[in-house]
């Protein structure tokens, strides 16, 4: 119950203050906050964690709105100069001045609802619409993929860092390999499977399906030659080429090639939409 949780938090705070008095350590009251983080029973105000505004329900709407408030004026400023620059130059400006803001906290907002992440894609679609270009044209002609595709490839790159042993030891412990977890590899798959803790999920399955852990399933579906890439940059280059091939062939949902969310799954009429790794 919420009151019991806050009572426990207050006891912890009092204990820390008592330790501080004994050891002559003073705590800033303005930096103390008692909050409950939970998808439905949250309580407290949003807080900043490593530069990312985090709301207690983990919807990440505060951070996304904050990011869009920075991004939209910059897009408008770039569009005002479109009569003085070529399309290539405008896209280059977008990559330089906007993508950095869009992607600064991709890991933090990755699990947000699709409706919120669509707002980020919508900002880029507006830019392309104003310069009379489709998403497919921008991707194929100017290497300008959608934020969704870049975000998914970025998260898969993080998982590949774990495979290469380049991430923090705590991340390696959190994302164990299939071999470490079960003592054997899965049949008919590549040799570098990552276990995404799927068997431990009992509640909030929808939140899990939108998380980085669920992306382990996408990583485990990749071809052997992709996961054998010796560097993260080469690994992501392979992923980009897979998406590019799907886009060139006009396959549906090419933007969601590596997306685990439900809307990226194929319908009966679209059997080739997910997954196709050639």
Secondary structure, 3 states (H helix, E strand, C coil): CHHHHHHHHHHHHHHHHHHHHHCCCCCCHHHCCCCECCCCCCECCCEEECCEEECCCCCCHHHHHHHHHHHHHHHHHHHHCCCCCCHHHHHHHHHHHCHHHHHCCHHHHCCCCHHHHHHHHHHHHHHHHHCCCCHHHHHHHHCCCCHHHHHHHHHHHHHHHHHHCCCCHHHHHHCCEHHHHHCCCCCCCCCCCECCCHHHCCCCHHHHHCCCCCHHHHHHCCCHHHHCCCCHHHHHHHHHHHHHHHHHCCCCCHHHCCCCCHHHCCCCCCCCCCCCCC
